[in-house]
Amino acid sequence: MNDDELDRLIALRGDRLTLRDLVDAGLDDLPRPGSGGTLARWRRLAAVAAHDLSLVKLFEGHTDALAIQAELGAAPPAAGSRWGTWCAEPPQARLRFEADGAHYRLHGTKAWCSGAAQLTHALVSGWDGDGQPCLAAVALDAPGVTITDSGWAAVGMRETASVDVRFDGVPAHPVGAPGDYTARPGFWQGGAGIAACWWGGARAIAGTARTAILGRGEPHALAHLGAIDVAVATSATMLRACAAWIDAHPGASARTWALRTRLAVEAAAESTMQHAGRALGAGPLCRDARFARAMADLPVFLRQSHAERDLASLAEPDTDAAWTL
């Protein structure tokens, strides 16, 4: 992995850096989760997140789509293609997969389609005629695909433009067998990787706070910086431990590790934002565009967490507490 190339692109393109730039530079060629390089994969996600949270939302979805297709034995995607992973299942927006020989025809509306206007392909979840959950690969320039401008009014994560997309009899290729998408080990391995994106965003906010606070030397601000240090450093430790566990158990379910890590990083990110805001006041929120954007983006991105529902999942009787030192 060439992190120098990422730094060069960031320096060259700045706020104009796009998913296409990252793909064309080969920066999406990441180790697969559980391959022994999970931490290296997450470091790349965190580095992109520290630059731009909206961009990493698209980058993570693209690299997740590549990993899913490899894990489920799909044909390698075309060079230069840009993928989304659109598998949210709100009850009002579920796709129907109609069998068409060895393929599907997709019908319905898919919600939360991040980056739809910037992508060439997507993996989409849906339901076949027997009521089974399925996954399909679809080209977004196929007849019958309509990318709407509906479904996204947020200020935070604005550049993801996570709109609704309509599918009217669109041809698509099955990826794996029904049920494979959530049953595979990579489902929770990839879910844990989202936390690396959140952590990267928190790290960028922490870096801005550190630069400003150390220049002032004000005791209360320094206390806030100390709290930020604890939050960022301890959550990084959790990410490293989770990546090591995944690499040591690549065929096992990482559900418990993923939930713990996501929730730990979520709490750390929220603590970082609170302390940074209190330490720095309104000035950077009003005059530093990058800081202000990160402070608006990260709360929206964090809501990909299921909050108390995930916390309750960790209290289930079959969860391995493993409270050892």
Protein Blocks (a to p, Z undefined) as FASTA:
>chain_A
ZZklmmmmmmmnmmmbcfklmmmnopmmccdehilpmmmmmmmmmmmmmmomklmmmmmm
mmmmmmmmmmnopacddehiacdddfbfcfklccddddehjbccdedjdehiehklmpmb
dcdddddfkopacdddddfkbghiacdfehiacfghklnopacdddehiacddedjehkl
mmpmklmmmmmmmmmmmmmmmmmmmmmmmmmmmmnopaklmmmmmmmmmmmmmmmmmmmm
mmmmmmmmmmbcfklmmmmmmmmmmmmmmmmmmmmmmmnommlmmmmmklmmmmmmmmmm
mmmpgkjmmmmmmmpfklcfkpaZZ
